[in-house]
């Protein structure tokens, strides 16, 4: 039987009251994830737990490889049943990894399965869940509704036509699905042949003939307006670090001309192109009233052989040790100097830098918006028990936890929403322990309202989604 009881992660009576009385039933605004818009719009029915749970989940893939599972059962040609069997055999050995908690939370919350998953009961659980996944309650939207999800913000390239978002809007699909503008490929200029191919597509969808750098900026403005019309209120960027230069240190049109003519670029030219392009984008986000997000610090595609075989986002990325503070401050200051720094969320992947990020956001609050500058929730390798606690402690010690916009899934799986429950339990446990120690007043209604703000109300006010 499961070890997950009503008081899971809740160590005090105060924590239990805060969670069950204030946090548990709050709606969810999942403002950053990688869910399939097509699956949401078409209310996809998953054929089995492998499709719903294991496909595209590189957290699980890394664990399976570590346990010695052959790649055929991870991303290869083994059957769905065989892949699930190998995952089930791995699960008992994930103790103290967050996967152990998440796995059993997800099995219980979505399927009512309280048994611990092992290789021995894998077949039965696979068949039981397969039956449930054919029910309306376990379709794509059904799974989201089970967790009271109000809004999901997908992650979308500027060239996307957002057909599934438009379709979902016409159907009044629940939860509300909104796009997020993710322009990483706009400044991924290391391979100029691939980049020119991308620009051709961007030019087509924007109705712009891209010959000069200014043409590129105009095309992006058109795409941002299109996204805005579809309800987009966020942008997102995945970067190792932000770069800073004095504007016009290089002639951007000269760099762009070299790109278009197939000439190789110096590393500083690549970094400058990224810097100036991001400045242009951020100024437009400010004009539109969007929230801009920066996910910083991932060292990606470290295993070249596996990258060649399997491509990106397959489980071969890690925490990087990139310098962040100086250029991050100067980049934000470039926008602040002209009054064009909008609401910003900074996600830090290297926990050694938590206090740097927590103090950085405080440098650029200006009183215009409550919590305008945010240190984002524990991201990727930090969305686990200690990582979430470290992130919340950094915010508390260096800023205002009361302004925090809370948790997100950052997931490709429709079964990942118990991560919100996990976060909420940890938040309530942290506050409950403080009450017990006499560090906070024993006023559960007062502290409970703080909990509700962090779980839902802060995000609802901060993102200001249209008609939401």
N, C-alpha and C positions, 0 to 999 in steps of 0.2 A: 504493500500500500504506500501511497505517496507520503512524503515527509512535509508536503506543503499544506499547512493547516491555516485556520483563519488568522492566527497570529504570526504567520510567516514573516520574518524580518522585523517584527514589531516586538520590542523588548520591554516595553513599559505599558501600564494601563493607559497612560496619556497618549502614547503612540497609537494604541488600538483605537481609542476614541477619535483621534484626529483622522486616522485612515477611514474607518468605517462610517464615521459621522460626517466627514467633510470631503474627503478626497475620492472615495471609491466610486461614487455615482456621477462625478463631474464629466461632462462631454469632453471629447478629445479633438483638438485642432492639431493635426499632424502636418506641420508646415514644411517638412523636408523629408521626402522619401523617393524611392526609385521604383514605385509600383508601375505596372503596365497600364497606361491610359486605355488601351484597347480592351483589356480585361474588365476594367471598371465600366466602360461605356456599354460593352456587350454583356455585362453581368456574367462573366465567364464561369463555367462550371468545371472544376478541376476533376480530372479522371481518377486521380489517386494522390496519396500523400507525398509521393516522390515529386510529382509535378508541383504540388502546392507548397512543398516544404523544403525540398533538397535542391531543386533546380535553381541555379544562379546564386546559391548561398555559399559564398566562399569562406564564411566562418566555419561551416560544417566541413567543407572540403579540406581546409587546413588540418582540422582535427583528424579526419580520416587518413590523410596522408601521414600524419605524425604517428598514427597507430599502425602504420604499415599496410594500409589498404591500397591495392593496385589501382592505378588511374582508370582502368576500365570500369570500375565500380564507382568512380567519383564523377568524372566528366565524360567517360568513354561510352562504349557501345553495349554495356551490360543492360539487361532489362530493368524496368522500373522496380520490379519486385526484388531483383538481386541487389540493386543499389540500396533500397531501403533496408534489406537484411544486413548489409555491411555497415550502414549507418547505425542500426540498432545494436550491432555487436560493438561498435565504438563507444556508444553513449555511456556505459558503466565506467569507462575509463576517462571520462571528462570531468570527474569530480574536482571541484574547486575552480573549474573553468565556468564562466557564466552560461555556457551552452547547457550545462547540466540543469541549472535552474530554469532557463528559458524553455528547454525541451519539455520538462514536466509541467511547467505552467501552461504551455500551449496545448499539450495533450489534454490536460484537465479542463481548461477554460473553454476550448472549442469543441471537444469531443466527449467530455465527461469521463475520460480515462484516468484512473487514479493509480494504475499499476506503474511501476518503474520499468522503463523500456529496456529490454535486453535482447540478445540474439534469440533467446528461447521463445519469447512471446511476440516476436516481430511479425510473424505470419498472421496471427490472430488480429493484432492491432492494425496491420495493413488492410486486412479485409473489412474490419469494423469501420475504420475511417473511410474506406472507399465507399461504403454504403451511405454514410452520412454526407459525404461530399457530393452526392447526387441530389441532395435535398436543397430546396430553395434557401434554407437558413444557412447553407454553407457555400452558396455561390460567392462570387467576388464581393458584391455589395452586401450580401448576407453576412459574410464574415466580418466586414467592417461595421455593420449595424449591431452585431453582437457586442461590440466594444464601445457602442455609443459614439462612433466617430462622426463628427459634424463636418469637417473639412479635411481633404487631403490635397496637398500641393505636390504634383509630380515634377520631375526634372526634365526639361525639354530644350533641345538645341534650337537656335534661332531659325534654322531651315525647316523645322517641323511645321506642318500645315494645321496642326491642332484639330484635325477632323474628329477625333474621339472626344475631345473636350467639348466641341460644339455639339456633337451628337448627344453627349451626356446632359448638356445644358438644356437641349430641346426636350429630352425625356424627363427632366427634373430629377435626375438620378440622385439617390442618397447613398453615401454622403455627397456633398458638393465637391466636385473635382475641379481644381484650378491649376493652370500651368505655372511653371517657374522658368525664367529665362536663364539658360546656362550656356554662356558663349565661349567656353573653353577652346573650341576649335577655331575661333576667330583670331586668336593670337598664338596658336600652335604652329609656328612657322619654321620649325626645325627642318621639316621635309617640304621644300617648296613645291615639289611636283604634286604631292597630295594636297597641299594648301591651295594651289591654283584650281585643282578639281573641286575643292570645297567652295571656293569663291564663285565658280561657275554656277553651282547649285544655289548659293546665296543670292546671286544676281538674278537668277530665274524667279525665285519665290518672292523677291522684293520688287521685281520689275525695274531693276537698275543695272545698267551696264557698268560693271566695275573695272575701271581702267586705272584710276588714281586712288590714293588713300582717302581723299575726300569723298570719292564715290562709295568706298567701303563704309565710311561713317554714315553717309546718307542712307545706304541700304540697311544698316543696323537700326537707325532711327525709325525707318518704316516698319521693321520687324518688331521693334519695341511697341510701337503704336498698335500694331496688329495684336500682339500678345495682351496689351492693356485692354483692348476691346473684348478679349475673351476672359477677362477677370484676373489676369496676372497682376500681382502686386509685390512679387519678389524676384530678385535675381540671385544667382549663386555662382561661385567660382571655386574650382579646385586647383590650388597652387602650392608649390613647395614653399614659396615665400613671396612677399611683395618686393618689387624693386623700386628704387627711387633715382631720378635724375633731375637736374634742372631742365624745365621744359625748353625745347629747341636746342638741347645739347647735340642732337643729331637732326638732320633733315629727314623727317618722316617720309616725305614723298620720294626721296632718294632711296631710302631703305625699301619702300614699297616697289619702286621701279626695279630694283635688283631682284626682288622676289618674283615679280611678274616676268622677268627675263630669264629666270632660271639660274641666277647667280647665287653662290653660297654667301652666307652672312657671317660676320664676326659675332662672337658670343655677346659682346656688349651691344651690338645692333639688335640682336634678338631680344635682349633684356629691355632695351629702350623701347622697342616696338610694343612689347607687352605693357610697359609702364604707361606710355602715352595713350594707348588704346583703352586701357582700364580707366584712365582719367576721363577720357571722352565718355565712356560708358557710364561711369559713376555720376557725371554731371547730368546726363540724361535721366538716370534713375531718380536723382533728386528732383528734377523738373516734373517727373511723373508721380512723385510721392511714394516710390517703391522702397521696400527694405532691401538692402544689399547684404549678401552673406559671403563670407570668405572662409573656406575650409583650408587651413594652412598646416603644412608640416609632414605630408605623406611622402615617403620615398617609394616610388611606384616602379613596378615591372623590373624588380631586381634580378629575377632569374631569366636570363635571356633565352635559354633553350626552351623553357616552358612558355615564355611569352610568344616565341615563334610558333610553337605548337598549338597553344590554346588562346592566345590573344590577351587583352587587358582584362582587369577585374575578375581574375580567376584564382586569386589567393596568394599572390606573390609580392604583396606590398607590405611595407613596415613603417614604423615610426622613424622619422628623419630627425637629424640634429642640426637643421638649418638655423643660421642666425635670423632672428625675427625683429627684435625691438627697434633698432635704429631706423631701418627702412620703412617699417610699418608706421612708425610715428611720423616720418617725413611724408609718406604717401597720404596719410589721413590729413596731415597739415596742409598739403597742397590743395585739397578740397575745402578744408575749413577756411583757408585764407581768402577764398572767393565766396564764402557763404554757400557752398554747394556740397557740403557733407550731409548726406541723408541718414536715416535710421540704418544702423549697421550692426550685424552680428558677426563676431569673430570666433571661429572654432579652432581650438588648439589641439593638435594631436600629440604633442610631446608634453607629458605631465610635469616635467621639470620646469616648464615655462609657464605654468598656470598663473603664478603671481604676476608675471610680466604681462600676460594678457588681461588679467583682472584689473591691474592698475592702468593699463593702456586705455581701456574703454573709458575710465574716469577722466582721462585727459581731455576728452572731446565732448562730454556732456555740456549742454549750454542752457539748460532750463526750459527749452522750447517743447520738449516731449519727455514724458516720464519714461525713464529707462531707454532713452534714445540710443545709447551705445550699449551693446550687450556682449558679455562673454558667453558664447554658445554652450549648450549642454555637452556633457561628456560625449566625445565623438569617437566612433569606430572602436579602437582598442581601449577607449576610456568609458564606453557605455556599459560598465560593469560595476559591481558593488563599490569597490574602493575608488574607482575612477570617478563615479558620480559624486561620491562623498567628497573627494578631493576638490572637484570642480565647485561644488556648492560651498565648501569651506573657504575656498579662495574668493568667491564672490562675497561671502558674508564678511570676511575679514578686510577686504579691500574696497567694497562697495555696498550695494543694497540688495540683499537677497529678495526683498519684497518686490523688486521691479523685474525679477527674472521671468522670462516668457516660457520656461519649462522645457519639457521633454519632446523628442521626436523619434521616429523609428529609424530613419536613414536606411531603409530596408527595401529589398525587392520582393519580400514575401508578405502575402496577405495574412499570414499567421503570426506576425511579429508584434502585434499590438499589446500583448501582455508586457512588453517592455515599458509601456506607460504605467501599468500597474506596479511593476518592479520599482520604477523611479518613485512613484507616489508613496509606496511603502517605505522606501529609504528616506525620503523627505520627512515623512511623519515620524519615523523612528529617530531621526536626527533631532527634530524639534521636541519630541517626547522625552528624549534623554536630557536635553537642556532644561526642560521643565523639572524633571526629577532632581537634577543637580542644583536647582535653584538659580540657574543662569537666565531663566525667562520666567515671567509671571505665570502662575497656574490658572490662566484664564483661557479655557479651551475654545470659547466662542471667538475671542480676539485672535488667538493663534490659528484657529480653524479658518477664519477669513483670509489670513495670509496663505494658508494651504490652498484654498479655492482660487486665490489670485494666481499663484504659481502654476497650478494644474490647468487652468483654463482661462480665467478672466483677463489676465495680463496679455495673453496671446490674442484674445478676441479684440481687445482695444488697440493693441500695437499694430496688428496687420491691417485692420480696417478693411476687410474684404467687402467688395461690393455686394449689397443686398444680403449681408450676413449679420 
